[in-house]
Amino acid sequence: MKAEFAKLNGRDGSGSVSYFIRFFDESRPDAFGVGECTVVPGVSAEYADVAAYEAKLHELCAQVARGESTDLADFSSIMYGFENAITDFSNGCRRLYYNSPFVAGRQRVPVVGFARVAGDTEASVRRVAGIEARGFTSVKLSMTDGDCAPVADALAAIRRQCPELHIRLDANGLLRPDEALDFINGLAPHTIQCIEQPIAAGQLEAMAAICAGSKVPVALSDELAGVVNPMAMLQLLRTVRPHVLCVKPALCGGFSNAVHWLKMSAQLNLGCWIASAGETAVGLDALCQWTAMMQPRIAQELCLDGAAGSHHSSLGLDKDTIGRNPVGVAPDCIGHFCLDWQQ
């Protein structure tokens, strides 16, 4: 077996960076299994040194050619892509990663709509009202800066306009520890489903204090990135005591490690959902197939709108659900990317 990787260029405005890994038999190079390695600069610790990251990809390809393993414990995103590429190759290189009614077009996964909440209250209300009009019953709002007052005003206006909508707020770690709790508790009258990552990751004592005093459920997402040791995972949850886990397999060591977070959330009676991390339609397809096997009843955070390659994907939205066209072989949207494969 051989392996190659390529970087998808031209995603400067997406907030994420994508590499692809593909596995193939030299006798049939056109039939390959592919997986996407999605990194979020500033969150994915393994991407702090881009040269070292790409060196690990070169090492992986060389080890695959030799039939040897590679230690990917500190490279969550590469593990994510590696798992998907191997699964696709094993399943016949058809982009059918996980067999389920979802793959056959007989199951759909509930999802949230996505919008930014910024200083312009009227614009924020229009965006959210538009999402509700499309049939979404849940929305995830993302803060773009740490200015709390305009966000609080916008949320109050959105709640007046959309009284039945389930609202999640992603603070993106933008709040200061000394102001976060007052801001969060001020949102309680607006019936917010949760606030995600209120302060930057790595401040465990401050995050624990926020979780203990918050009147709104607190979700961890970036805090989970790169934590792959089960004992360290359990220690994190016991220290911080969050109310919800927002699990992004691309940041959490792939599907094999994401399963540990899901099991721990069930054991500790925490809320939990799966989230994408800015994948292209290639990685999102694999993520949706895997998520569908969990048969989720609450809205998951799987973002198709704006995903690179989405117009050439089998995935599609219908109101507040995402599904897959029942085709024998998925339209291969990776073929529409200009990729320079290397070993």
Beta strands, then each sheet from edge to edge (+ up, - down):
strand 1: 2-8
strand 2: 17-24
strand 3: 32-39
strand 4: 109-110
strand 5: 113-117
strand 6: 138-143
strand 7: 166-170
strand 8: 192-196
strand 9: 218-220
strand 10: 244-247
strand 11: 271-274
strand 12: 315-318
strand 13: 321-324
sheet 1: 1+ 2- 3+
sheet 2: 4+ 13- 12+
sheet 3: 5+ 6+ 7+ 8+ 9+ 10+ 11+
end
